[in-house]
Amino acid sequence: MDKANIIALLNQDIESEHAAIIQYLSHAYAIGEGEMACEIEAMAREEMRHLDWLAEAVVAMGGTPSLERGKMRMGGETVSDWMANNVLLEEDAINPYREQIAAIDDPGIKRLLKRILSDEESHHGDFQHFVEKAQREGVADIRGNRKDRTIQILDWGIAHEYTVILQYMLQSYLTPDKEVREQMADQAINEMQHLGWLAEEIVGGGGTPTIEHTEIDQSTGTADMLKADIKIEQEVADAYDRGAKEIEDEGIKKLLIRIRDHELYHVDVFKDLLGPEK
């Protein structure tokens, strides 16, 4: 199989991993605290590692990682139904991985896919167990229908965080600058924390998070990346500040101010990386 076809297959895998991350996080947030939610979040983190490995492999072969999200299975009336859909989503990944392992000759890629397949087969068994466990323990969807201004502000925050997670991850793969690469990966992790805090706040307040992103800057030059990042972080810090002033709930106000301060820190980090050119 030639390099172009391998890159295309790996990008399909990236899109599948992306879908699994969002599906599993959505389920974990929706059932709140507890052992099952924690285990599902842990599996989402493993899918994040898979995406990272696959993206690095694509770049090493001269390609660009896909930012698209694959097909999710988000239907179902009960948590048990959701877990059954997660079983099916794992099967959606397992079968192509097995086919690719058989078809691809590159020993490094084959080894990587076997490693990922091992995790997916483990997840498959875990979710099969969760189907019965959710029924037995009465695990329930704790989300609500609240849609007031506070929920809108928090949901806006999620859209931003999701966007920059993807933006910074892509930049970390594409930049040749080692220091920039490390900082982008680090800041993406921080933005993931923000997304989780915001989603949990929405669910705890009786709402339902909307985990969708907005337009992602796809600059390829390192300086252009940093300029775009500085711009969006400055704008977002201002927006979080306005939101904090608008919201009366002291706990949420403190959360937004904390995230605002993190975003301002990111601005300073990116300006330092850009250097005199700024």
MODELLER restraints for C-alpha pairs under 7 A, 6 or more apart:
rsr = mdl.restraints
at = mdl.atoms
rsr.add(forms.Gaussian(group=physical.xy_distance, feature=features.Distance(at['CA:1:A'], at['CA:104:A']), mean=6.07, stdev=0.5))
rsr.add(forms.Gaussian(group=physical.xy_distance, feature=features.Distance(at['CA:1:A'], at['CA:105:A']), mean=6.96, stdev=0.5))
rsr.add(forms.Gaussian(group=physical.xy_distance, feature=features.Distance(at['CA:7:A'], at['CA:58:A']), mean=5.69, stdev=0.5))
rsr.add(forms.Gaussian(group=physical.xy_distance, feature=features.Distance(at['CA:7:A'], at['CA:63:A']), mean=6.43, stdev=0.5))
rsr.add(forms.Gaussian(group=physical.xy_distance, feature=features.Distance(at['CA:10:A'], at['CA:54:A']), mean=6.33, stdev=0.5))
rsr.add(forms.Gaussian(group=physical.xy_distance, feature=features.Distance(at['CA:10:A'], at['CA:58:A']), mean=6.77, stdev=0.5))
rsr.add(forms.Gaussian(group=physical.xy_distance, feature=features.Distance(at['CA:11:A'], at['CA:65:A']), mean=6.09, stdev=0.5))
rsr.add(forms.Gaussian(group=physical.xy_distance, feature=features.Distance(at['CA:11:A'], at['CA:66:A']), mean=5.55, stdev=0.5))
rsr.add(forms.Gaussian(group=physical.xy_distance, feature=features.Distance(at['CA:14:A'], at['CA:51:A']), mean=5.28, stdev=0.5))
rsr.add(forms.Gaussian(group=physical.xy_distance, feature=features.Distance(at['CA:14:A'], at['CA:54:A']), mean=6.36, stdev=0.5))
rsr.add(forms.Gaussian(group=physical.xy_distance, feature=features.Distance(at['CA:14:A'], at['CA:55:A']), mean=6.99, stdev=0.5))
rsr.add(forms.Gaussian(group=physical.xy_distance, feature=features.Distance(at['CA:14:A'], at['CA:66:A']), mean=6.77, stdev=0.5))
rsr.add(forms.Gaussian(group=physical.xy_distance, feature=features.Distance(at['CA:15:A'], at['CA:66:A']), mean=6.80, stdev=0.5))
rsr.add(forms.Gaussian(group=physical.xy_distance, feature=features.Distance(at['CA:15:A'], at['CA:68:A']), mean=5.71, stdev=0.5))
rsr.add(forms.Gaussian(group=physical.xy_distance, feature=features.Distance(at['CA:15:A'], at['CA:69:A']), mean=4.77, stdev=0.5))
rsr.add(forms.Gaussian(group=physical.xy_distance, feature=features.Distance(at['CA:15:A'], at['CA:70:A']), mean=4.55, stdev=0.5))
rsr.add(forms.Gaussian(group=physical.xy_distance, feature=features.Distance(at['CA:16:A'], at['CA:69:A']), mean=6.82, stdev=0.5))
rsr.add(forms.Gaussian(group=physical.xy_distance, feature=features.Distance(at['CA:16:A'], at['CA:70:A']), mean=4.84, stdev=0.5))
rsr.add(forms.Gaussian(group=physical.xy_distance, feature=features.Distance(at['CA:16:A'], at['CA:93:A']), mean=6.80, stdev=0.5))
rsr.add(forms.Gaussian(group=physical.xy_distance, feature=features.Distance(at['CA:17:A'], at['CA:47:A']), mean=5.67, stdev=0.5))
rsr.add(forms.Gaussian(group=physical.xy_distance, feature=features.Distance(at['CA:17:A'], at['CA:50:A']), mean=6.95, stdev=0.5))
rsr.add(forms.Gaussian(group=physical.xy_distance, feature=features.Distance(at['CA:17:A'], at['CA:51:A']), mean=5.81, stdev=0.5))
rsr.add(forms.Gaussian(group=physical.xy_distance, feature=features.Distance(at['CA:18:A'], at['CA:51:A']), mean=6.95, stdev=0.5))
rsr.add(forms.Gaussian(group=physical.xy_distance, feature=features.Distance(at['CA:18:A'], at['CA:69:A']), mean=5.41, stdev=0.5))
rsr.add(forms.Gaussian(group=physical.xy_distance, feature=features.Distance(at['CA:18:A'], at['CA:70:A']), mean=6.62, stdev=0.5))
rsr.add(forms.Gaussian(group=physical.xy_distance, feature=features.Distance(at['CA:19:A'], at['CA:69:A']), mean=5.30, stdev=0.5))
rsr.add(forms.Gaussian(group=physical.xy_distance, feature=features.Distance(at['CA:19:A'], at['CA:70:A']), mean=5.03, stdev=0.5))
rsr.add(forms.Gaussian(group=physical.xy_distance, feature=features.Distance(at['CA:19:A'], at['CA:71:A']), mean=6.20, stdev=0.5))
rsr.add(forms.Gaussian(group=physical.xy_distance, feature=features.Distance(at['CA:19:A'], at['CA:72:A']), mean=5.53, stdev=0.5))
rsr.add(forms.Gaussian(group=physical.xy_distance, feature=features.Distance(at['CA:20:A'], at['CA:44:A']), mean=6.98, stdev=0.5))
rsr.add(forms.Gaussian(group=physical.xy_distance, feature=features.Distance(at['CA:20:A'], at['CA:47:A']), mean=6.89, stdev=0.5))
rsr.add(forms.Gaussian(group=physical.xy_distance, feature=features.Distance(at['CA:21:A'], at['CA:44:A']), mean=4.81, stdev=0.5))
rsr.add(forms.Gaussian(group=physical.xy_distance, feature=features.Distance(at['CA:21:A'], at['CA:47:A']), mean=5.98, stdev=0.5))
rsr.add(forms.Gaussian(group=physical.xy_distance, feature=features.Distance(at['CA:21:A'], at['CA:48:A']), mean=6.62, stdev=0.5))
rsr.add(forms.Gaussian(group=physical.xy_distance, feature=features.Distance(at['CA:23:A'], at['CA:72:A']), mean=6.45, stdev=0.5))
rsr.add(forms.Gaussian(group=physical.xy_distance, feature=features.Distance(at['CA:23:A'], at['CA:74:A']), mean=6.87, stdev=0.5))
rsr.add(forms.Gaussian(group=physical.xy_distance, feature=features.Distance(at['CA:24:A'], at['CA:40:A']), mean=6.16, stdev=0.5))
rsr.add(forms.Gaussian(group=physical.xy_distance, feature=features.Distance(at['CA:24:A'], at['CA:41:A']), mean=6.77, stdev=0.5))
rsr.add(forms.Gaussian(group=physical.xy_distance, feature=features.Distance(at['CA:24:A'], at['CA:44:A']), mean=5.83, stdev=0.5))
rsr.add(forms.Gaussian(group=physical.xy_distance, feature=features.Distance(at['CA:25:A'], at['CA:41:A']), mean=6.00, stdev=0.5))
rsr.add(forms.Gaussian(group=physical.xy_distance, feature=features.Distance(at['CA:25:A'], at['CA:44:A']), mean=6.40, stdev=0.5))
rsr.add(forms.Gaussian(group=physical.xy_distance, feature=features.Distance(at['CA:28:A'], at['CA:37:A']), mean=4.49, stdev=0.5))
rsr.add(forms.Gaussian(group=physical.xy_distance, feature=features.Distance(at['CA:28:A'], at['CA:40:A']), mean=5.92, stdev=0.5))
rsr.add(forms.Gaussian(group=physical.xy_distance, feature=features.Distance(at['CA:28:A'], at['CA:41:A']), mean=6.10, stdev=0.5))
rsr.add(forms.Gaussian(group=physical.xy_distance, feature=features.Distance(at['CA:29:A'], at['CA:199:A']), mean=6.76, stdev=0.5))
rsr.add(forms.Gaussian(group=physical.xy_distance, feature=features.Distance(at['CA:29:A'], at['CA:200:A']), mean=6.10, stdev=0.5))
rsr.add(forms.Gaussian(group=physical.xy_distance, feature=features.Distance(at['CA:30:A'], at['CA:141:A']), mean=5.47, stdev=0.5))
rsr.add(forms.Gaussian(group=physical.xy_distance, feature=features.Distance(at['CA:30:A'], at['CA:142:A']), mean=5.84, stdev=0.5))
rsr.add(forms.Gaussian(group=physical.xy_distance, feature=features.Distance(at['CA:30:A'], at['CA:143:A']), mean=5.68, stdev=0.5))
rsr.add(forms.Gaussian(group=physical.xy_distance, feature=features.Distance(at['CA:30:A'], at['CA:203:A']), mean=6.73, stdev=0.5))
rsr.add(forms.Gaussian(group=physical.xy_distance, feature=features.Distance(at['CA:31:A'], at['CA:37:A']), mean=6.41, stdev=0.5))
rsr.add(forms.Gaussian(group=physical.xy_distance, feature=features.Distance(at['CA:31:A'], at['CA:140:A']), mean=6.01, stdev=0.5))
rsr.add(forms.Gaussian(group=physical.xy_distance, feature=features.Distance(at['CA:31:A'], at['CA:141:A']), mean=5.02, stdev=0.5))
rsr.add(forms.Gaussian(group=physical.xy_distance, feature=features.Distance(at['CA:31:A'], at['CA:142:A']), mean=5.62, stdev=0.5))
rsr.add(forms.Gaussian(group=physical.xy_distance, feature=features.Distance(at['CA:32:A'], at['CA:142:A']), mean=6.81, stdev=0.5))
rsr.add(forms.Gaussian(group=physical.xy_distance, feature=features.Distance(at['CA:50:A'], at['CA:116:A']), mean=6.42, stdev=0.5))
rsr.add(forms.Gaussian(group=physical.xy_distance, feature=features.Distance(at['CA:55:A'], at['CA:65:A']), mean=5.23, stdev=0.5))
rsr.add(forms.Gaussian(group=physical.xy_distance, feature=features.Distance(at['CA:56:A'], at['CA:173:A']), mean=6.31, stdev=0.5))
rsr.add(forms.Gaussian(group=physical.xy_distance, feature=features.Distance(at['CA:58:A'], at['CA:64:A']), mean=6.32, stdev=0.5))
rsr.add(forms.Gaussian(group=physical.xy_distance, feature=features.Distance(at['CA:58:A'], at['CA:65:A']), mean=6.08, stdev=0.5))
rsr.add(forms.Gaussian(group=physical.xy_distance, feature=features.Distance(at['CA:59:A'], at['CA:65:A']), mean=6.89, stdev=0.5))
rsr.add(forms.Gaussian(group=physical.xy_distance, feature=features.Distance(at['CA:59:A'], at['CA:173:A']), mean=6.85, stdev=0.5))
rsr.add(forms.Gaussian(group=physical.xy_distance, feature=features.Distance(at['CA:73:A'], at['CA:85:A']), mean=5.82, stdev=0.5))
rsr.add(forms.Gaussian(group=physical.xy_distance, feature=features.Distance(at['CA:73:A'], at['CA:89:A']), mean=6.75, stdev=0.5))
rsr.add(forms.Gaussian(group=physical.xy_distance, feature=features.Distance(at['CA:75:A'], at['CA:82:A']), mean=6.97, stdev=0.5))
rsr.add(forms.Gaussian(group=physical.xy_distance, feature=features.Distance(at['CA:76:A'], at['CA:82:A']), mean=5.67, stdev=0.5))
rsr.add(forms.Gaussian(group=physical.xy_distance, feature=features.Distance(at['CA:79:A'], at['CA:134:A']), mean=6.24, stdev=0.5))
rsr.add(forms.Gaussian(group=physical.xy_distance, feature=features.Distance(at['CA:79:A'], at['CA:139:A']), mean=6.51, stdev=0.5))
rsr.add(forms.Gaussian(group=physical.xy_distance, feature=features.Distance(at['CA:79:A'], at['CA:140:A']), mean=6.10, stdev=0.5))
rsr.add(forms.Gaussian(group=physical.xy_distance, feature=features.Distance(at['CA:79:A'], at['CA:141:A']), mean=6.60, stdev=0.5))
rsr.add(forms.Gaussian(group=physical.xy_distance, feature=features.Distance(at['CA:80:A'], at['CA:131:A']), mean=4.65, stdev=0.5))
rsr.add(forms.Gaussian(group=physical.xy_distance, feature=features.Distance(at['CA:80:A'], at['CA:132:A']), mean=6.95, stdev=0.5))
rsr.add(forms.Gaussian(group=physical.xy_distance, feature=features.Distance(at['CA:80:A'], at['CA:134:A']), mean=5.27, stdev=0.5))
rsr.add(forms.Gaussian(group=physical.xy_distance, feature=features.Distance(at['CA:80:A'], at['CA:135:A']), mean=6.03, stdev=0.5))
rsr.add(forms.Gaussian(group=physical.xy_distance, feature=features.Distance(at['CA:83:A'], at['CA:127:A']), mean=5.62, stdev=0.5))
rsr.add(forms.Gaussian(group=physical.xy_distance, feature=features.Distance(at['CA:83:A'], at['CA:130:A']), mean=6.10, stdev=0.5))
rsr.add(forms.Gaussian(group=physical.xy_distance, feature=features.Distance(at['CA:83:A'], at['CA:131:A']), mean=5.19, stdev=0.5))
rsr.add(forms.Gaussian(group=physical.xy_distance, feature=features.Distance(at['CA:84:A'], at['CA:128:A']), mean=6.86, stdev=0.5))
rsr.add(forms.Gaussian(group=physical.xy_distance, feature=features.Distance(at['CA:84:A'], at['CA:131:A']), mean=5.91, stdev=0.5))
rsr.add(forms.Gaussian(group=physical.xy_distance, feature=features.Distance(at['CA:86:A'], at['CA:127:A']), mean=6.34, stdev=0.5))
rsr.add(forms.Gaussian(group=physical.xy_distance, feature=features.Distance(at['CA:87:A'], at['CA:124:A']), mean=5.35, stdev=0.5))
rsr.add(forms.Gaussian(group=physical.xy_distance, feature=features.Distance(at['CA:87:A'], at['CA:127:A']), mean=5.55, stdev=0.5))
rsr.add(forms.Gaussian(group=physical.xy_distance, feature=features.Distance(at['CA:87:A'], at['CA:128:A']), mean=6.18, stdev=0.5))
rsr.add(forms.Gaussian(group=physical.xy_distance, feature=features.Distance(at['CA:90:A'], at['CA:120:A']), mean=6.19, stdev=0.5))
rsr.add(forms.Gaussian(group=physical.xy_distance, feature=features.Distance(at['CA:90:A'], at['CA:124:A']), mean=5.64, stdev=0.5))
rsr.add(forms.Gaussian(group=physical.xy_distance, feature=features.Distance(at['CA:94:A'], at['CA:117:A']), mean=6.26, stdev=0.5))
rsr.add(forms.Gaussian(group=physical.xy_distance, feature=features.Distance(at['CA:94:A'], at['CA:120:A']), mean=6.36, stdev=0.5))
rsr.add(forms.Gaussian(group=physical.xy_distance, feature=features.Distance(at['CA:94:A'], at['CA:121:A']), mean=6.93, stdev=0.5))
rsr.add(forms.Gaussian(group=physical.xy_distance, feature=features.Distance(at['CA:97:A'], at['CA:113:A']), mean=6.38, stdev=0.5))
rsr.add(forms.Gaussian(group=physical.xy_distance, feature=features.Distance(at['CA:97:A'], at['CA:117:A']), mean=6.35, stdev=0.5))
rsr.add(forms.Gaussian(group=physical.xy_distance, feature=features.Distance(at['CA:101:A'], at['CA:110:A']), mean=5.33, stdev=0.5))
rsr.add(forms.Gaussian(group=physical.xy_distance, feature=features.Distance(at['CA:101:A'], at['CA:113:A']), mean=6.44, stdev=0.5))
rsr.add(forms.Gaussian(group=physical.xy_distance, feature=features.Distance(at['CA:101:A'], at['CA:114:A']), mean=6.94, stdev=0.5))
rsr.add(forms.Gaussian(group=physical.xy_distance, feature=features.Distance(at['CA:104:A'], at['CA:110:A']), mean=6.44, stdev=0.5))
rsr.add(forms.Gaussian(group=physical.xy_distance, feature=features.Distance(at['CA:142:A'], at['CA:203:A']), mean=6.99, stdev=0.5))
rsr.add(forms.Gaussian(group=physical.xy_distance, feature=features.Distance(at['CA:143:A'], at['CA:203:A']), mean=5.20, stdev=0.5))
rsr.add(forms.Gaussian(group=physical.xy_distance, feature=features.Distance(at['CA:143:A'], at['CA:206:A']), mean=5.69, stdev=0.5))
rsr.add(forms.Gaussian(group=physical.xy_distance, feature=features.Distance(at['CA:143:A'], at['CA:207:A']), mean=5.61, stdev=0.5))
rsr.add(forms.Gaussian(group=physical.xy_distance, feature=features.Distance(at['CA:143:A'], at['CA:208:A']), mean=5.40, stdev=0.5))
rsr.add(forms.Gaussian(group=physical.xy_distance, feature=features.Distance(at['CA:144:A'], at['CA:206:A']), mean=4.35, stdev=0.5))
rsr.add(forms.Gaussian(group=physical.xy_distance, feature=features.Distance(at['CA:144:A'], at['CA:207:A']), mean=4.54, stdev=0.5))
rsr.add(forms.Gaussian(group=physical.xy_distance, feature=features.Distance(at['CA:144:A'], at['CA:208:A']), mean=5.97, stdev=0.5))
rsr.add(forms.Gaussian(group=physical.xy_distance, feature=features.Distance(at['CA:145:A'], at['CA:206:A']), mean=6.42, stdev=0.5))
rsr.add(forms.Gaussian(group=physical.xy_distance, feature=features.Distance(at['CA:145:A'], at['CA:207:A']), mean=5.20, stdev=0.5))
rsr.add(forms.Gaussian(group=physical.xy_distance, feature=features.Distance(at['CA:145:A'], at['CA:208:A']), mean=6.60, stdev=0.5))
rsr.add(forms.Gaussian(group=physical.xy_distance, feature=features.Distance(at['CA:146:A'], at['CA:206:A']), mean=5.48, stdev=0.5))
rsr.add(forms.Gaussian(group=physical.xy_distance, feature=features.Distance(at['CA:146:A'], at['CA:207:A']), mean=4.54, stdev=0.5))
rsr.add(forms.Gaussian(group=physical.xy_distance, feature=features.Distance(at['CA:147:A'], at['CA:207:A']), mean=6.46, stdev=0.5))
rsr.add(forms.Gaussian(group=physical.xy_distance, feature=features.Distance(at['CA:150:A'], at['CA:247:A']), mean=6.43, stdev=0.5))
rsr.add(forms.Gaussian(group=physical.xy_distance, feature=features.Distance(at['CA:151:A'], at['CA:202:A']), mean=6.19, stdev=0.5))
rsr.add(forms.Gaussian(group=physical.xy_distance, feature=features.Distance(at['CA:151:A'], at['CA:207:A']), mean=6.70, stdev=0.5))
rsr.add(forms.Gaussian(group=physical.xy_distance, feature=features.Distance(at['CA:153:A'], at['CA:243:A']), mean=6.52, stdev=0.5))
rsr.add(forms.Gaussian(group=physical.xy_distance, feature=features.Distance(at['CA:154:A'], at['CA:198:A']), mean=5.87, stdev=0.5))
rsr.add(forms.Gaussian(group=physical.xy_distance, feature=features.Distance(at['CA:154:A'], at['CA:202:A']), mean=6.86, stdev=0.5))
rsr.add(forms.Gaussian(group=physical.xy_distance, feature=features.Distance(at['CA:155:A'], at['CA:209:A']), mean=6.16, stdev=0.5))
rsr.add(forms.Gaussian(group=physical.xy_distance, feature=features.Distance(at['CA:155:A'], at['CA:210:A']), mean=6.25, stdev=0.5))
rsr.add(forms.Gaussian(group=physical.xy_distance, feature=features.Distance(at['CA:158:A'], at['CA:195:A']), mean=5.27, stdev=0.5))
rsr.add(forms.Gaussian(group=physical.xy_distance, feature=features.Distance(at['CA:158:A'], at['CA:198:A']), mean=6.42, stdev=0.5))
rsr.add(forms.Gaussian(group=physical.xy_distance, feature=features.Distance(at['CA:158:A'], at['CA:211:A']), mean=6.44, stdev=0.5))
rsr.add(forms.Gaussian(group=physical.xy_distance, feature=features.Distance(at['CA:159:A'], at['CA:211:A']), mean=6.43, stdev=0.5))
rsr.add(forms.Gaussian(group=physical.xy_distance, feature=features.Distance(at['CA:159:A'], at['CA:212:A']), mean=5.51, stdev=0.5))
rsr.add(forms.Gaussian(group=physical.xy_distance, feature=features.Distance(at['CA:159:A'], at['CA:213:A']), mean=4.66, stdev=0.5))
rsr.add(forms.Gaussian(group=physical.xy_distance, feature=features.Distance(at['CA:159:A'], at['CA:214:A']), mean=6.32, stdev=0.5))
rsr.add(forms.Gaussian(group=physical.xy_distance, feature=features.Distance(at['CA:160:A'], at['CA:213:A']), mean=6.60, stdev=0.5))
rsr.add(forms.Gaussian(group=physical.xy_distance, feature=features.Distance(at['CA:160:A'], at['CA:214:A']), mean=6.99, stdev=0.5))
rsr.add(forms.Gaussian(group=physical.xy_distance, feature=features.Distance(at['CA:161:A'], at['CA:191:A']), mean=5.53, stdev=0.5))
rsr.add(forms.Gaussian(group=physical.xy_distance, feature=features.Distance(at['CA:161:A'], at['CA:192:A']), mean=6.92, stdev=0.5))
rsr.add(forms.Gaussian(group=physical.xy_distance, feature=features.Distance(at['CA:161:A'], at['CA:194:A']), mean=6.76, stdev=0.5))
rsr.add(forms.Gaussian(group=physical.xy_distance, feature=features.Distance(at['CA:161:A'], at['CA:195:A']), mean=5.66, stdev=0.5))
rsr.add(forms.Gaussian(group=physical.xy_distance, feature=features.Distance(at['CA:162:A'], at['CA:195:A']), mean=6.87, stdev=0.5))
rsr.add(forms.Gaussian(group=physical.xy_distance, feature=features.Distance(at['CA:162:A'], at['CA:212:A']), mean=6.90, stdev=0.5))
rsr.add(forms.Gaussian(group=physical.xy_distance, feature=features.Distance(at['CA:162:A'], at['CA:213:A']), mean=5.32, stdev=0.5))
rsr.add(forms.Gaussian(group=physical.xy_distance, feature=features.Distance(at['CA:163:A'], at['CA:213:A']), mean=4.80, stdev=0.5))
rsr.add(forms.Gaussian(group=physical.xy_distance, feature=features.Distance(at['CA:163:A'], at['CA:214:A']), mean=5.77, stdev=0.5))
rsr.add(forms.Gaussian(group=physical.xy_distance, feature=features.Distance(at['CA:163:A'], at['CA:216:A']), mean=6.00, stdev=0.5))
rsr.add(forms.Gaussian(group=physical.xy_distance, feature=features.Distance(at['CA:165:A'], at['CA:188:A']), mean=4.77, stdev=0.5))
rsr.add(forms.Gaussian(group=physical.xy_distance, feature=features.Distance(at['CA:165:A'], at['CA:191:A']), mean=6.00, stdev=0.5))
rsr.add(forms.Gaussian(group=physical.xy_distance, feature=features.Distance(at['CA:165:A'], at['CA:192:A']), mean=6.61, stdev=0.5))
rsr.add(forms.Gaussian(group=physical.xy_distance, feature=features.Distance(at['CA:167:A'], at['CA:216:A']), mean=5.82, stdev=0.5))
rsr.add(forms.Gaussian(group=physical.xy_distance, feature=features.Distance(at['CA:167:A'], at['CA:217:A']), mean=6.36, stdev=0.5))
rsr.add(forms.Gaussian(group=physical.xy_distance, feature=features.Distance(at['CA:168:A'], at['CA:184:A']), mean=5.15, stdev=0.5))
rsr.add(forms.Gaussian(group=physical.xy_distance, feature=features.Distance(at['CA:168:A'], at['CA:185:A']), mean=6.61, stdev=0.5))
rsr.add(forms.Gaussian(group=physical.xy_distance, feature=features.Distance(at['CA:168:A'], at['CA:188:A']), mean=5.66, stdev=0.5))
rsr.add(forms.Gaussian(group=physical.xy_distance, feature=features.Distance(at['CA:169:A'], at['CA:184:A']), mean=6.56, stdev=0.5))
rsr.add(forms.Gaussian(group=physical.xy_distance, feature=features.Distance(at['CA:169:A'], at['CA:185:A']), mean=5.97, stdev=0.5))
rsr.add(forms.Gaussian(group=physical.xy_distance, feature=features.Distance(at['CA:169:A'], at['CA:188:A']), mean=6.33, stdev=0.5))
rsr.add(forms.Gaussian(group=physical.xy_distance, feature=features.Distance(at['CA:171:A'], at['CA:184:A']), mean=6.78, stdev=0.5))
rsr.add(forms.Gaussian(group=physical.xy_distance, feature=features.Distance(at['CA:172:A'], at['CA:181:A']), mean=4.23, stdev=0.5))
rsr.add(forms.Gaussian(group=physical.xy_distance, feature=features.Distance(at['CA:172:A'], at['CA:182:A']), mean=6.91, stdev=0.5))
rsr.add(forms.Gaussian(group=physical.xy_distance, feature=features.Distance(at['CA:172:A'], at['CA:184:A']), mean=5.30, stdev=0.5))
rsr.add(forms.Gaussian(group=physical.xy_distance, feature=features.Distance(at['CA:172:A'], at['CA:185:A']), mean=5.83, stdev=0.5))
rsr.add(forms.Gaussian(group=physical.xy_distance, feature=features.Distance(at['CA:173:A'], at['CA:181:A']), mean=6.97, stdev=0.5))
rsr.add(forms.Gaussian(group=physical.xy_distance, feature=features.Distance(at['CA:174:A'], at['CA:220:A']), mean=6.88, stdev=0.5))
rsr.add(forms.Gaussian(group=physical.xy_distance, feature=features.Distance(at['CA:175:A'], at['CA:181:A']), mean=6.19, stdev=0.5))
rsr.add(forms.Gaussian(group=physical.xy_distance, feature=features.Distance(at['CA:175:A'], at['CA:222:A']), mean=5.77, stdev=0.5))
rsr.add(forms.Gaussian(group=physical.xy_distance, feature=features.Distance(at['CA:180:A'], at['CA:273:A']), mean=6.69, stdev=0.5))
rsr.add(forms.Gaussian(group=physical.xy_distance, feature=features.Distance(at['CA:194:A'], at['CA:259:A']), mean=6.80, stdev=0.5))
rsr.add(forms.Gaussian(group=physical.xy_distance, feature=features.Distance(at['CA:199:A'], at['CA:209:A']), mean=5.61, stdev=0.5))
rsr.add(forms.Gaussian(group=physical.xy_distance, feature=features.Distance(at['CA:202:A'], at['CA:208:A']), mean=6.22, stdev=0.5))
rsr.add(forms.Gaussian(group=physical.xy_distance, feature=features.Distance(at['CA:202:A'], at['CA:209:A']), mean=6.18, stdev=0.5))
rsr.add(forms.Gaussian(group=physical.xy_distance, feature=features.Distance(at['CA:203:A'], at['CA:209:A']), mean=6.97, stdev=0.5))
rsr.add(forms.Gaussian(group=physical.xy_distance, feature=features.Distance(at['CA:219:A'], at['CA:225:A']), mean=5.40, stdev=0.5))
rsr.add(forms.Gaussian(group=physical.xy_distance, feature=features.Distance(at['CA:223:A'], at['CA:274:A']), mean=6.17, stdev=0.5))
rsr.add(forms.Gaussian(group=physical.xy_distance, feature=features.Distance(at['CA:226:A'], at['CA:270:A']), mean=5.89, stdev=0.5))
rsr.add(forms.Gaussian(group=physical.xy_distance, feature=features.Distance(at['CA:226:A'], at['CA:274:A']), mean=6.31, stdev=0.5))
rsr.add(forms.Gaussian(group=physical.xy_distance, feature=features.Distance(at['CA:230:A'], at['CA:267:A']), mean=5.20, stdev=0.5))
rsr.add(forms.Gaussian(group=physical.xy_distance, feature=features.Distance(at['CA:230:A'], at['CA:270:A']), mean=6.28, stdev=0.5))
rsr.add(forms.Gaussian(group=physical.xy_distance, feature=features.Distance(at['CA:233:A'], at['CA:263:A']), mean=5.69, stdev=0.5))
rsr.add(forms.Gaussian(group=physical.xy_distance, feature=features.Distance(at['CA:233:A'], at['CA:264:A']), mean=6.89, stdev=0.5))
rsr.add(forms.Gaussian(group=physical.xy_distance, feature=features.Distance(at['CA:233:A'], at['CA:267:A']), mean=6.02, stdev=0.5))
rsr.add(forms.Gaussian(group=physical.xy_distance, feature=features.Distance(at['CA:234:A'], at['CA:264:A']), mean=6.79, stdev=0.5))
rsr.add(forms.Gaussian(group=physical.xy_distance, feature=features.Distance(at['CA:234:A'], at['CA:267:A']), mean=6.65, stdev=0.5))
rsr.add(forms.Gaussian(group=physical.xy_distance, feature=features.Distance(at['CA:237:A'], at['CA:260:A']), mean=4.77, stdev=0.5))
rsr.add(forms.Gaussian(group=physical.xy_distance, feature=features.Distance(at['CA:237:A'], at['CA:263:A']), mean=5.72, stdev=0.5))
rsr.add(forms.Gaussian(group=physical.xy_distance, feature=features.Distance(at['CA:237:A'], at['CA:264:A']), mean=6.28, stdev=0.5))
rsr.add(forms.Gaussian(group=physical.xy_distance, feature=features.Distance(at['CA:240:A'], at['CA:256:A']), mean=5.76, stdev=0.5))
rsr.add(forms.Gaussian(group=physical.xy_distance, feature=features.Distance(at['CA:240:A'], at['CA:257:A']), mean=6.83, stdev=0.5))
rsr.add(forms.Gaussian(group=physical.xy_distance, feature=features.Distance(at['CA:240:A'], at['CA:260:A']), mean=5.57, stdev=0.5))
rsr.add(forms.Gaussian(group=physical.xy_distance, feature=features.Distance(at['CA:241:A'], at['CA:257:A']), mean=6.41, stdev=0.5))
rsr.add(forms.Gaussian(group=physical.xy_distance, feature=features.Distance(at['CA:241:A'], at['CA:260:A']), mean=6.45, stdev=0.5))
rsr.add(forms.Gaussian(group=physical.xy_distance, feature=features.Distance(at['CA:244:A'], at['CA:253:A']), mean=4.69, stdev=0.5))
rsr.add(forms.Gaussian(group=physical.xy_distance, feature=features.Distance(at['CA:244:A'], at['CA:256:A']), mean=5.69, stdev=0.5))
rsr.add(forms.Gaussian(group=physical.xy_distance, feature=features.Distance(at['CA:244:A'], at['CA:257:A']), mean=6.36, stdev=0.5))
rsr.add(forms.Gaussian(group=physical.xy_distance, feature=features.Distance(at['CA:247:A'], at['CA:253:A']), mean=6.19, stdev=0.5))
rsr.add(forms.Gaussian(group=physical.xy_distance, feature=features.Distance(at['CA:271:A'], at['CA:278:A']), mean=6.74, stdev=0.5))
